[in-house]
Amino acid sequence: MTVEITIEVPNELARQVQRFRERLPEILDRGLREILAERPSDSQDENAIMELLTSQPTPEQVLSIHPSSELRARISELLYRSKKGELGQQEEAELERHLTLEHLARLTKAHAHEQLAARQ
């Protein structure tokens, strides 16, 4: 079974897509698999960090926040590709989201250090 799909895309993208017209089903399939493969681990780390930060954690719990090795690898890859100018819009947004979360975690950890120092 096949389904016909009609979408509107910017002119520049339409020109690029035209060259690969015969391979569009494969391109769509690959892209979806790639997106679906990355999202669960990214969301898992983000959700765990956000849950912890909103649960009124102790300073020690805040200081124990660390991204998974998979997420660290993904961020390194995105940073490397960003420096080479190879990121698409979605990947740029993904990198920005990760960097914002990292910044929030650093600020929270700095505050946790201050709380521990005040106890002494």
C-alpha positions, 0 to 999 in steps of 0.5 A, spaced: 500 500 500 502 507 498 499 513 500 500 520 496 503 526 501 502 533 498 507 538 502 508 545 501 516 547 502 520 553 500 523 554 493 530 552 495 528 546 498 523 544 493 529 545 488 534 540 492 528 535 493 527 535 485 534 532 484 532 526 489 525 525 487 526 518 485 529 517 492 524 521 497 521 515 500 527 512 502 530 519 504 523 520 508 524 513 512 531 515 513 530 522 516 524 519 521 528 513 523 534 518 525 529 523 529 526 517 532 532 514 534 535 520 538 529 523 541 528 518 546 535 519 550 535 526 549 528 527 552 530 522 557 536 526 560 532 532 559 526 530 563 530 527 569 534 533 570 527 537 569 524 533 574 530 533 579 530 541 579 523 542 580 522 537 586 526 542 591 532 537 591 538 538 596 544 541 594 548 535 594 542 532 589 543 538 584 551 537 584 550 530 582 546 532 576 550 529 570 548 528 562 548 521 560 554 519 556 550 518 550 547 525 550 554 528 551 556 524 545 551 527 541 552 534 544 560 533 542 557 531 535 553 537 534 558 542 536 563 539 532 558 539 526 556 546 528 563 549 527 564 546 520 557 549 519 554 543 517 547 543 522 540 544 519 535 548 522 532 542 527 539 540 529 541 547 531 535 548 535 537 541 538 544 544 540 541 550 542 536 546 547 542 542 550 546 548 551 540 552 554 539 546 559 547 545 560 547 553 562 541 552 567 544 546 570 551 550 571 547 556 574 543 551 579 550 548 581 553 554 582 547 556 587 548 549 590 555 550 592 553 557 595 548 553 599 553 548 602 558 554 603 553 557 607 552 551 612 559 551 614 
